[in-house]
Amino acid sequence: MEIMYYVGKTDKPVVVNYMSSNNKRTKWVKNCNFVKSSNMSTVELRHIIIEKLSQIEDVSFLRAIKTIVESKANEDVYKLSDFQKKRIKESREQVKLGQTISNNALQKEIKEWLNTK
């Protein structure tokens, strides 16, 4: 397992320290934008992204990043249709009015209905 850390762009060679599974190594890198990161945890990646974003002043770029992040964050949110919302509202009203049926009674009704087909 090898983890390499980010380095900014530079005209001079820079020293990059990285960890392998058994020891720490040093590597010289020249004219790089970044060094490949592998096996980084989600927490480490978030930290690096937040650190870099805090240095950006370009408002349009930050708005674009915000849109991307919001779309990903909303990806797991299930959107109900108007019909589904209406049915849920009706069901809640039925529960409030005591218009419910036990699971056993429902299963019995279903069996009787299927037997008539």
N, C-alpha and C positions, 0 to 999 in steps of 0.2 A: 504494500500500500504506500502510495506516494502522495504527499500533500504539498502543493507549491502555493506560495502566497503572492498576491497581487503586487505589481510594481508599476509605477507610472511611466509614461513615455520619457525617454531621455536620449541625449546624443552621446553620452558617455556610457561605458560599460558599468553595470551595477552588479552588486553581489546579491544573489537570491539564496536564502537559506530554505531548505526544504527537508521534510522528514521522510525517511523511508521506514519500513517496518522494524529495522534493527538499529539505525543510527541517524544522526543529523549529518546532512551533506551540504556543501556549498557549491554553487554553480554560477558562472559568469554569463550574463546575458547582455547583449548590446542592441540598442535601438528597438526596444520592445514597447508595445502598448500594454500588454499584460502577459503574465505567465500562466500557462494552463493550470487550472485548479481541478483536482480530481478527488473524489471521496470526501468532499466537504459536506458538513451537515447543513440542514436547512437553517439552523440558527446562525452558523458562520456566514452562509450566503446572504441572509437578511442583513446581518451586521455590515458586511461589505457594501451591499447595495444602499443601505441607509446612509452610511458614511459618504459614499460617492454622491448620492443625491443631494446631501446637505451642502455640497460645494458647487452645485449647478445654479446659475443665475438666469438661464434662458427660460422665460415663462411659457412660451409655446411648447418647448420640449417637456417641461414639467407637467403641463396640461395633458400632453399626449401620454406620458407615463401614467398619470392619474387615471386616464380613460382605460388604459390597459389593465391596471391593477383593479379598478372597480369592476371591469367586465369579468375578470377572473374570480373576484370575491363574490360576485353575484351569480356565478355559474352554478353553485350548489343550491341556490334558492329556487324552490319550485314555485312557479307562477300559476295561480288558479284562474280558470276561465270564469266569466260572469255566470255561466250556468252552474259551475261547480260551487261558486260562492253562494248562489241562491239556494242550492240544494243543502248546503251545510247550514245555512241560516234556518231553513225550514226544519231540518233535522233537530237543531237545537231547540226550536220552539216545541216540537213534538216531545222532546225529553222533558222540558219544563212542564208540559201539560200532562205528563205521565203516560203518554201514548207510546209505550215501549213493549217489547216482547222478549221473553227469555230466549237464550240460545237453543235450549232443548225444545221449546214450543215451536220455534222457527224451523228447526231441523225436521220436526214432525210434520209441519205444514208442507215443507218442501217434498218430503217423501210421499205424502198423500197427493200432492200435485203431480209429481213425476209418475205415479202409478195410474193416474187418470189418462195419461198420454198414450 
